[in-house]
Amino acid sequence: MISYFNGIIILLITLVLLFIPALSVLFGEGTITKTCNINNIFGDINFVIDPISAFFIIIIVVMGIIGAIYAKGYLKPYILKGKSISSHFMFYTTLILSMLAVVTCQNALFFLLCWEIMSLSSFFLVIFENEKKETLKAGIKYLVFMHISVLFIITAFALVSIKTGSYDFAGFAPVLKNNPGFTNIIFLLFFIGFGIKAGFAGFHNWLPEAHPAAPSHVSAIMSGVMIKTGIYGILRFLSLIGTPTKFIAYFILIISVITALYGVLYAAGQSDFKKMLAYSTIENVGIIGIGLGVGTLGLIYNQPAAAFLGFTGCFAHILNHSIFKNLLFFGAGNVYLKTHTKDMETLGGLVKTMPKTAVLFLAGSVAICALPPFNGFISEFLIYFGLLNGFNMGGFFNFIVLIFAFAGLALVGTIAILCFTKAYSIIFLGNPRSNCAKSANTDCDLFMILPMIFLALMALCIGLFPQHAFKMLINPANVLMTNLQTIQILNEPFTILQIVSYTTLSLIILIALLAGLKIFLNRKVETHSTWGCGYKKPNNYMQYTGSSYVSPFMSMLKPLFKKVFDVKKPKNLFPSSAHFSLHIEDIEEAYFINPMLKFDEWFLAKFEKLQNGNLQTYLKYGLIFLALALILTIGGSLI
């Protein structure tokens, strides 16, 4: 078993061995290749660090170490209760190393092996609290979806390997570039396989269950880093095919807009704050996909500006999402550890008892809503910029699709603000709504606060100095640009990001001067009670709930949700109790997954009589099977 200390040592060694070479590739030129020959089955395995791999390596290593530091504080109460965490850190370290192998391996067979190790290790991390029935259910559901995912990926690799006679990714490129019809089929198989891991709409059903069930540092790594391996798979495929077909480009863009809208709509309706963050992950995967879709359209229509801005926006949002989503999941973990609930409707007033967590969660909320001065604004700005540059390419259909994408992205931003103002206000503002909220009388320890401070500073620095962060996006984007020249278009986005930086810094300085002037003048503000609406004795229940906050918006979109009500109506003139709660059920689960599971239960129930527990009956089944096998074998040989 790997202890916490050993896990940190392994991650730090990995940092030294991979982080520095990755940086040299990301900001320099060329690639680093290491060829290994493990056995004759795999053949030669090339481990390659090109700019795309280098970009993902940096994210995986940095976020992996930050997550491990946070875990030290998060798991302390479990250790005090006598729970062993040695296996947990073994699987955590295995997950980080397997992700690094996935983004560097260029051999199909070894890639599948690393992919499966990544899925299995994350499964064991999800079921850390395996004494809870709902946690085991979420873990098994996750494992089933991951194996469906790998079936599609295996099928795609098998077809390409048969066609090319090679397991090496470089050997796939000539065939994929010269066979558009075949490439479209392989793309669909890969997209379903990698899309399940990434959480695109239609393939996302595991994600809102697994993230809330896992410990918060695991949720953060899965959401901020692991699902990006699905994005990596799609990016790697695109890097092999050169200029994609129109089918691929429009497919990516349209499904990404749907994914972003689907994710943010369901995030706004959640009362479980970790499930809200999980649906928000789906939203941000959609935003990443929009940038990728814009980039691929730019390649098709030979528009370097649109292509480059789309790809840089895609990579920027991969980085930015890993930062602010880890920050938010850490904040959610702090709240859960102190209150022992994930239901935001029972919280409130935590800004008074958990001020550090409240301020840092607010920073993450501003970042994820793409508001300056934090990093989320920069990546979405690049994607908007790419969309604007794309309106002059293609025909009427392309114009309509880009209008749809532009409007969809704008709507996503609006709903995200609604979602996170709701979450922050219900969790941290107002007064405590229950004993759970009242039990949080102190903030978390430094092991849990320092990683959040680091992430918040990263988000702020990228937001304030985006022109410098932009430099690490250039080489990864260039890998996808094929033959399009980017040198002449680099200056324009760099200059605009400089203007954004100067404007944001000026605004902050102005606000600081006004605040300083107010303090210098020392003007006292008189406060008075507002009208109490006729209530003489207000209590903690006379506050907005999360459901009431978003109800006017949700009521406009009834067909997209299945509302489940839990109501206990007051029965007397002076009732002793009453209860009302609203749960938003995912329509995919309600109308597709659950009916399918019920059919499976009904079908399998037909075979219950075969399992009667009688040993003689089971021996009889075995003899019948052997007899049939013998008859078929003899019959086959006679034919």
N, C-alpha and C positions, 0 to 999 in steps of 0.2 A: 504493500500500500504506500501511496505517496502522501507524506504529511504536508501541512501548509507550508512549512519552511522549505521543504524539498521542491514543492511546486513552484514557489517563488524563484528559487535558484535556477530551475529548469527554464522558466520563462525569461529570466535575466540573461542566461546563456544564449537563448534563442534571440534575444534582443541584440546581443553583440554579434552573433553569427549572421543574422539576416537583416537586421535593421540598417546597419551601415552600408552594406552592398545595395540594399533596396534604395536608400537615399541617393547613392552615387548613380544608379540607373535612372531614377526618377528625374534628377536635375541634370543629368549628363546625356550621353548618347550611347547607343548600342545596348547589348544584352549580356547577361552572364549565363552560361550553360554548363551544366555538370551532368555527365552521362554515367549511369550505373547499369550493371548487369547482375540482377539478383538471381535469376534462374532462366531456363530456356522457355518457360511459359510466358513470362512477361517480355523477354527479349531485352533489347537496349531501352532503358528508361531515361528520357531527357528531363532534367529538372531545369527549368528556364526562368530567369528573372528578367522579364522585359518591363517596359513602363507600366503596363496594366497590372502585372503581377506585383511589381514593386509598390504600386499605389495600395493594393489590398493588403500586402504584407505589413506596411506601416500601420494601417488601421487595425489589423488583427492583433499585432504585438502590443501596441500602445493600449488599446481598449482591454486586451486580455490582462495586462499587468494592473491597470486601474481597477478592473473588476475584482481581481484577486485581493487587492488592498481593501476594497470595500467589503469583501466577503469576511475579512478578519473581524470587523465589527458586527456585521449582520448575523453571523453564525454564533456569536458569543453566547446569547441566551440558550441556543440549542446545546452548546457544549456544557453549559452549567446544568442543564437537565439530564446530562449523561449520554447524549446522542453522539455517536462516532461520526467524524467528518473526514476520516482519512480516505475512504473510498470516494467520497464526494470530490476531493481535490485531485484524486487520481483521474477521475473522469473529466474534471475541468481542464486539467493539463492536457489530457488526451484530445479533448475537443479543440483546444488552441492549436496543438501540433498538427492535427488532422486537417484543419482549415488551411494552415500554411502549406501542407502537402498538396491540397486540392488546387490552390492558386498557383502552384509552381510546376506540378507534374504535367507532362505532355504526352503521356502514354495512356490510352483508353482503359486498358485493364487495370493498371495501377490506380488510375483516377477513380474508377468505380470502387476499388478496395478502400481507398482513403475516404471517399464519399460515404460509404457504408459505415466506416468507423466513426465518422463525424456524426451520422444520424444516431448510431447506437449510444455513443457517449453522451450526446445531448438528451437522449431518452432517459438515461439513468440520472441525469441532473434534474430533469423535469420532475421525476418521481421521488425527489429527496424526502418529502413528507409523505412517505408511502403508507402511513397509517390512516390517511384520509382517503375515503372511497372516491371522492370527486377528483383527487390528484391522480390516482391510479387510472381512472377512466380517461382523464385528459392525456395521460402519458401513453396509454394504449392507442387512443385515437391518433395521436401524433405519430406513433410508430407505424400504424397502418398506412397513413397518408405518405410517410417517407418511403415505404416500400412500394406503394403505387408509383411514386415519383421515380424511384430507381428503375422500375420496370420499363418506363418510357425512355429513360436515358440509355438503358442497356439495349433496347430495340434500335434506337437511333445509332448508337455506336456499332452495333452488329451489322446493320445495313451499310453503313459507310465503310466499315472494315472489309466486308465482303466485296464491295465495289472497288476498293483501292488496294486490297491485299496488304494493308498496313494497320498497325495500332497507334502509330505515331501521328500526332495532330498535324505536323507539317506535311505528312503524306496525304492528308484529307483535302488540303487546299486546292490542288489542281482539278480534282473531280468536282468539288463543290462550286468552283468558279465557272465551270464550263457546262453544267447541267442544271439549268434554272428550275425545271419541274421537279427533279430529284431533290434539289436543295430546298425547295418549298416544303416537301414532305418531311425531310429530315429536320427542318426548322420547327415545324409543328410538333414533332415528337420531342425535340429538345425543349421547346418552349413550355410544353405541358409538364415535362419532368422538372425542369429548373423553375418553372412558374409556381409549382406546388411548394417548393422550398422557399421561394421569394414571397409568396402570399398574394399573387395576382387574383383579382376577383374571379370567382368560379372555382378556384383551386385553394382557397384561403381557409377552409372551414376548421382546420386544425389549430390555426393560429390564435383565435380568441379564447381557446380552451387551454392551450399549453402555457402561454405567457402568464396568465394569472396564477396557474397552479405551481409554477416554478419559483424558487427563491429569487429575490429581486436582482441580485447580481447575475444570475443565470438568464432571467428575462431580458436584462440589459444586453448581455452578450448575444443572445439569440436574436433579439430584435435589431440591435445596433450593428451587429457584425455577421452572425451566422446566415441570416436570410440573404445577405449580400453575396454569398457564394452562389446563390441562384442567379443573381444579376451578373456575377462574374461569368457563369456558364454561358449566358446569352451573349455577353460581350466577347468572350473568346470565340464563340461560333461566328459572330459577325466579323471578327478580325481574320477569320480563315476564308470567308467567302468574298472579300473585297467589296465591290459595290452590290448591295442587296437588291432583290427584286421589289417591284412596287407592292406586291402582295405582303411581303415581310414588313416593309416600312409602314404601310397603312394599318396593318394588323397590330403592330406594336403600339402605334400612336392611339388608335381607337380603344383598344382594350386597356391601355394605361389611363386614359381619361375616365373610362368607366370605373376602373379600380380606385382611382383617387376619389371620385365622387362617392362610390359605395362605402369606402373605408371611413371617410369623414362623416357621412350621414349616420352611420351606425355608431361611430365614436361619440357623436353628440347625444345619442339616446341612452348611453350606458350610465348606470349608477355605481357599478364596480369600477373603481378608478384604474385598476390594472387592466381590466378588459377594455376600458376606454383607450388606454395607451396601446393595446394590442391592435384595435381597429385603426388607430391613428398610424400605426406602422404600415398597414395595408394602404392607407391614403398616401403615405410618403413613398412607398414602392411605386404607386401610380405616378407620382410626380417625377421620380427618377426615370420611369418609362417614357413619360412625355418628352423629357429632354433627349432620350435615346431615339424616340420616334422622329423628332424634329431633325436630329443629326442624320439619320438614315435617309430621310427625304431630301436633305441638302445634298447628300452624295448622289442620289438618283438624278436630281435635276441640275447637277453640276453648279451648285451654289455654295462655295467654300465658306462664306460668312455664316449662313444658316447652319451648315453642317458643324462647323467648329464651335459655334455658340451652343448648339444643342448638345454636343458631346461634352463640352466643358461644364455646362449646366448639370448634365447627368452625373459626371464625376464629382462635381462640387456638392451635389445633394447627397451622394453616397457618403462623403466625408462628413458633411454637416449633420445629416440624420444620425450618424453613429455617435456624434458628440451630444446633441441635445436630447436624443432618445435615451442614451445611457444616463444623462443627468436627471431626466424625468423619472426613469425607473428607479434610480437610487433614491430620489425624493419620495416616491411611492413606497419604497421599502422602509424608509425611516418612519413614515406615517403608520404603516402596517405593524412595524415592530413595537411602536409605542401604544397603539390603540387596539391592536389585534382584530382589526376589521378592514375590509376593502370596500365597504359600502359607504360612499361619500354622503349619503342622506343622513347617516347617524353622526357625522362629524361636525366641525365648525369651531371657530375660535382658536385654532391651533397656532395662528400667528403670534399669539401671546405667550404660548408655552414652548413652541418650537420655532423661534424667529429665524435661526440660520437656515433651517430646512425650507421655511416659507419664502425667504428671499431668493434662495437658489432655485427653488421650484418655479418661482415667478420668472427668473431669468430664462429657464428652459421653456416656459410657456410662451414668453415673448419670442424666443428663437423659433419655436416650432410653428408659430403663427406668421412667420416670415416678416416680422416687423423690425425695423432698425432700432438700435445699433447692433443687433446680433446676427449670427451667421446665416440663419435661414433665409433672410432677405436677399443675400448675395446670390445663392444658387438659384432661387426662383427668379431673380432679376435677370440672370443670364439666360434662363429658359424663355422668359418673356421676350427678351431681346432677340433670341433665335427665332421665335414665332413671328415677330414683326419683320425680320429679315426674310422670312419664308413666304410672305404673302405675294411676292412678285414672281414666284416660280410655279410651274405647272398650269393647269387649266382651272375650270370652274369647280370641279370636284375637289381638287386640292385646296382651293380657297375656302370652300364650305367646311372641309375637315379641319383646317387650321383655325377658322372662326370658332368651330365647336371646341377645339382644344383650348383656345385662348379664353373663351367664356367659361369653360369647365374649370380651368385653373383658377380663374378669378373667383368663381363660386366656391371652390374648395377653400381658398384663403378666407373668405367671409365666414363660412361655416366653422372653420378651424378656430377663428376668434371667438365665435359663439361657444364652441365646445370647451375651450380652455379658460375663458372667463367664468363659465359655469363651474368648472372643476376647481379652479383656484378659490373662487368666492365661497363655494359650498364647503370646501375642506378647511380653508384657513381663516376666512372672515366670519363675522357674526359671532354668535355665542354657541357653546357646546350643545349639541342636540341630544346627547345620550351620555351615559356613564363611560362609554368607550372613549369619547372625546375628552371627558374630564380626567380620565386616567393618564393622559399624556401630560405629565407635569414637568418634564425636562426634555431637552433636545438630545440628539444622539452624540456618540463619542467621536473623537477626531478621525478614527479610521473610516467612518462613514461620511464625515463632513468634508475632509480634505480632498477626496476624489471628486466630490461635487464642485468644490471651489476651483479645482484644476480645470474641469470640463467647462464651467461657466466662464472662466478666463479665456479658454480656447475659443469658445463661441463669441465672446466679446472681441477678442483680437482679430479674428477672421472678419467680423462685422466692421471693425474700425479700419483695418488695413487689408482690404480684399485684394488690392493690386499685388501684394506679396504672396498671398495664398494662391492667387491665380497662376503663379509660376509653376506650382506643382501639378497643375491640370493640363499643361500644354503637351507634354510628351505622351501621356496616356491617350489624349484625344487624337494626337497625330497618328497613333497606331491604327485607328479606325478611319483616318482620312484618305487612305489608299493613295491615289495619284494626285489628289487636290493639294494645291500649294497653300500653306497657311501663313507664310512669312509676311505677306502684304496685308493680312487682316488682323495680325496680332496687336497692332498699335491702337486700333479703335476701341476694343473692349478694355484694354489696359488703361487707356486715357479716361474712359467713362468711369471705370472703377476707382481711379484716382480722384475724380470729381466727387463720386459718392463718398469716398473716405474723407475728403476735406469738408464736405457739407455736413457729414455726421459729426465729425470732430468739432466743427464750428457750433453746431446745435448743442452739443454737450457742454462746451465752454460757456455758451450763452446761458444755459439753464443753471450751471454752477455759479455764474456771476449773479444771476437773479436770486438764487438761494442764499448766496453770501451777503448780498445787499439786504435781504430780509432779516438775516441774523444780525447784521451790523446795526440796522435801524431798531431792532429789538421791539418790533410792534407786536402787541398782544392781540390775539384774536378772541373776541367775545363769543361765547357759545350759549345757545338757548335750546331748550327742548322743542322738538317739532310737534305738530298736532298728532296726538296718539290715536286718532280714528275712533275715539270714544271708549277705548280700552283703558281702564284704570290700573289694571294689573297685568301688563304684558309678560309673557314668559318665553322660554327658548323655542317653543313650538311655533310661535308667531313669526316665522322667517320664511323666506323663499326656500323651496326645495329644488333639487336639480331638475326633477320632472316638471315642476311648474315653470322653471326658468326657460326651458326649451319647448314647452308645450305649444305655444303659438306657432312656432316654426314647424314642429313635427306634425301638427294637425294638417298642414298643407300637403303633406307627402304620405298620406295614409296607405296608398297601395304598395308602397315600398317597405312597409314594416308590418310585422305581426305583433300586436300589442297583447300582452298577457297581464290581466289585472288580478290583484289579490286584495279583496275588499271585505272588511268586517264592518257593517253598517251599525250606527247607534240605534238601539231599540227602544229606549225609554226617554222620558223628558230630560232626565239627568243621567246620561249613560256613564257607566264606569270606565268603558274603554271603547275605542273604535280604531280601525286600521285601514290604511289604503296604501298600496304600492303598485308600481307599474314596471313591468319588465318587457324590454324589446327583444323579441326573438328573431334571429337571423332567418330571412325568408328561404335561403338555400337549405338551411338545416330543417326548417319547418315543412317545406314542401318537396324536398328531394331526399336529404339524408335520412331523416326520421322515417318516412314511408318505406324507404329501401330497407332500413334496419328491421322494421316491423314485418316486412315481407320475408326477410331472411329468417326471423324468429318463427314465423308461421310455417315456412317451408321445412326448416330443420326440426320443428316439433313433430312433423310427420314421421320422423325416424326414431322417435323416442323409444318405441317398442323394441327396437333392435338392441337397445342398451338396457337389458333387464337385470344385469348384474350376475347372471348365471354363467359360471365358467364352462359348463358343458355346452351351452348354446354358442359361446364364443369359439370353442374348439370346432363345433360343427360348421360355423361360418368359415373358419380357416381351411377345413377339409374341402368344403365346396369350392372355395377360391382356388385351392391347389388342383383340384380335379378339373376345373374349367381351364386353368392355365395349361395343364397337361394335354387336354383335348385340343385346345387351340394350337399348341406347339406341334403336336403330331399331325393335325390337319394341315397346318402350314407347310410342313415338310413333305407331305404327300402331294400337295398341289404343286 
